[in-house]
């Protein structure tokens, strides 16, 4: 969309083409759904109270809830109608007087956790990351598990420890080896993209076909799946990650609608062997989204999500092929996104720069288009490392 908004431009990447959803709360006031435009939040409840969303098939209660789950539970046609109406209101100067009453500067509100996470699944979808980690954890064997090229490997994480950007992360403790216990000495970050499910949900026993995935994807966030590598190395066989990853996972606060990412869908990687029929999907499903890691004020890596081996519809199809249900608010993360070029790795383990120190502030960023003036931004997900607590 080439139209400009009457709202001041503000931070690049948050124009009419984006309009990500989030939850904001004024000082002492209730948390409410909003969309971000520039450096402002447009509060949806206020628009609805003014009659500016009449005709949009979204229940009023969904526009005044403290989390986005009710809005996300609507059918995709309702999301499309709401998005179109918001773009219309924000583009037409004739609507300025009416819509401006719902517009508040981001400096006047607290941006909160946007969604109540139902279930959380983290995949292992980057060939480069899986290969790099496999070489370190299994130096004398095949870096990839035998099933890696046949299915999207993943694990079920702890939904209760998913936190919003800006939340501090305390260094976790656990078993470090035989008879050894204490704070992790190998605290790491993981640069990921995640998608949040929407729609009415599915019932147990009803898989989602890869070709129907688009109706179940509400939008995307940046994800940092914090990891304690020494705990992970000791505990991960045979059942996979546990305490090494269950202490915290951070997400960005603004959910970029799937519709906003349509212009940035590109062909995915060639898959060999050809996936089984339930994992085959037509169309372009990779995302041309640039990504960046900053640690303690220094950018240490830049990459792109377009190189992921397993795509969103394949992830969702595999996660539900056994009949597992999904519901609005379920989070599915890509796994660490690493590239083939040096400096594009998505974790410190791969970069070889050492691990995180207490006090380090980690910031992950993502955008589409040029870095200096992105056409669309995911914003950032940030967190600061606190020392381990007493045990």
C-alpha positions, -999 to 999 in steps of 0.1 A, spaced: 0 0 0 15 33 -11 -9 55 8 3 77 36 -14 81 69 -24 114 85 -7 102 117 29 115 120 53 90 104 74 82 135 95 51 137 100 36 102 82 3 95 50 10 114 30 26 86 -3 16 70 13 -15 55 20 -30 89 -6 -20 117 6 -47 142 -17 -56 171 -8 -52 207 -21 -44 242 -15 -10 258 -25 5 292 -24 41 303 -10 48 338 -36 35 362 -59 25 334 -71 -8 319 -52 -28 293 -69 -27 259 -62 -39 223 -46 -14 199 -28 -13 166 5 6 163 8 34 137 41 52 138 49 61 174 12 60 184 -13 33 195 -48 34 181 -71 20 208 -98 -2 193 -123 1 221 -124 38 217 -129 35 180 -158 11 185 -174 34 211 -173 62 186 -192 40 161 -162 39 137 -161 1 136 -197 -4 129 -201 -31 103 -169 -49 112 -178 -84 122 -158 -84 155 -176 -86 189 -173 -54 210 -160 -75 239 -130 -86 218 -120 -50 214 -120 -43 251 -103 -74 265 -70 -72 283 -55 -98 258 -59 -103 221 -71 -139 223 -108 -131 217 -99 -110 187 -76 -137 174 -104 -163 178 -124 -146 150 -125 -160 115 -99 -147 91 -126 -128 72 -132 -107 103 -95 -100 107 -94 -88 70 -125 -66 75 -110 -50 106 -76 -44 90 -92 -28 59 -114 -5 81 -84 6 102 -63 13 70 -92 34 57 -96 54 89 -59 61 91 -55 70 55 -84 94 49 -79 129 63 -117 131 65 -117 105 93 -90 123 113 -113 142 137 -132 110 146 -103 86 148 -79 109 165 -97 105 199 -85 69 199 -49 78 192 -24 79 221 14 84 220 33 53 230 51 73 256 18 77 274 11 40 277 26 8 289 29 -19 262 20 -52 277 20 -89 270 -3 -91 239 -17 -126 243 -24 -153 268 -2 -181 255 -20 -214 254 6 -239 241 41 -232 230 60 -253 205 96 -245 194 109 -260 161 144 -267 148 138 -255 113 172 -240 103 195 -265 85 226 -243 93 217 -241 130 209 -278 134 242 -286 116 263 -262 137 248 -274 170 250 -310 160 287 -307 153 293 -293 188 271 -317 207 279 -348 187 314 -342 172 319 -378 163 286 -384 147 262 -371 121 253 -336 131 217 -341 120 193 -366 136 182 -392 111 147 -377 109 157 -341 104 152 -338 67 119 -358 69 99 -338 94 100 -305 113 116 -315 146 103 -296 176 96 -297 214 68 -285 236 80 -255 257 66 -240 289 39 -215 280 39 -200 315 75 -187 311 68 -168 278 73 -131 286 70 -99 267 100 -78 256 115 -57 283 112 -84 310 144 -91 328 157 -127 327 173 -142 358 202 -166 352 188 -201 358 203 -228 380 203 -265 374 225 -296 371 256 -290 351 270 -325 351 275 -355 374 271 -342 410 274 -306 399 247 -279 405 247 -242 402 240 -212 379 245 -218 342 279 -207 329 267 -209 293 236 -187 290 227 -181 254 202 -164 232 183 -178 202 171 -156 173 137 -168 161 105 -159 144 72 -171 159 37 -173 146 5 -171 168 -25 -192 159 -59 -176 155 -93 -186 143 -119 -207 161 -94 -234 168 -96 -272 160 -109 -302 179 -88 -332 190 -84 -356 161 -87 -330 134 -53 -323 117 -47 -290 99 -38 -296 62 -7 -277 50 -28 -259 24 -52 -246 51 -25 -232 74 -32 -196 63 -66 -197 80 -49 -206 113 -21 -180 114 -30 -146 130 4 -130 129 42 -131 137 65 -120 165 102 -121 172 112 -148 197 142 -152 219 143 -187 233 169 -182 260 190 -213 265 214 -227 292 238 -247 270 256 -265 299 222 -277 313 211 -286 278 242 -307 271 237 -327 303 200 -332 301 189 -333 265 192 -370 257 169 -389 252 139 -366 256 152 -332 244 153 -297 261 138 -293 296 153 -270 322 177 -256 297 149 -237 280 119 -236 303 130 -207 324 122 -179 299 112 -172 263 107 -136 252 85 -123 225 81 -89 209 50 -70 219 35 -61 185 20 -90 165 25 -83 127 -6 -95 108 1 -123 84 -17 -102 57 10 -75 61 37 -100 52 22 -111 19 45 -89 -2 76 -106 15 67 -142 8 94 -158 -13 102 -193 -26 115 -216 1 145 -239 -1 146 -271 -21 139 -301 2 156 -334 -4 141 -359 1 107 -347 -10 84 -345 20 56 -369 26 22 -358 11 9 -342 42 39 -318 43 37 -307 7 23 -272 1 21 -250 -30 31 -214 -32 59 -192 -16 61 -197 21 95 -184 31 97 -149 45 122 -123 33 127 -109 68 160 -95 79 171 -102 114 197 -88 138 212 -96 172 227 -69 195 244 -78 228 255 -51 253 252 -24 226 271 -42 198 255 -59 168 270 -94 166 249 -110 139 227 -103 109 207 -128 90 174 -135 72 145 -158 78 142 -168 41 167 -196 44 147 -217 68 143 -253 57 109 -260 71 80 -236 65 51 -224 86 25 -246 69 47 -276 73 53 -268 109 16 -265 116 7 -296 95 32 -317 113 23 -304 148 -13 -315 143 -11 -345 120 -15 -368 151 -48 -350 159 -34 -325 184 -57 -294 186 -47 -258 183 -64 -227 197 -61 -189 194 -30 -178 213 -9 -209 207 27 -199 199 49 -218 173 85 -207 170 108 -214 141 138 -224 162 171 -205 159 176 -189 125 211 -192 112 226 -185 78 255 -200 59 276 -169 59 299 -161 89 282 -135 111 247 -147 103 245 -173 131 215 -170 154 231 -180 187 263 -172 206 271 -209 207 275 -208 170 291 -173 168 319 -184 193 318 -151 211 314 -165 245 281 -165 265 260 -139 282 272 -121 313 251 -107 341 239 -72 331 241 -79 294 211 -65 275 201 -85 244 180 -69 216 167 -89 186 153 -69 157 135 -78 125 123 -60 94 114 -63 58 130 -40 32 159 -17 37 175 -16 71 177 22 73 140 27 64 122 -6 66 90 -10 48 77 -31 77 92 -37 111 87 -64 138 102 -40 163 124 -56 188 125 -81 217 148 -71 245 158 -85 279 186 -79 305 203 -107 323 200 -107 361 223 -127 384 211 -161 397 189 -160 428 197 -179 460 190 -216 460 
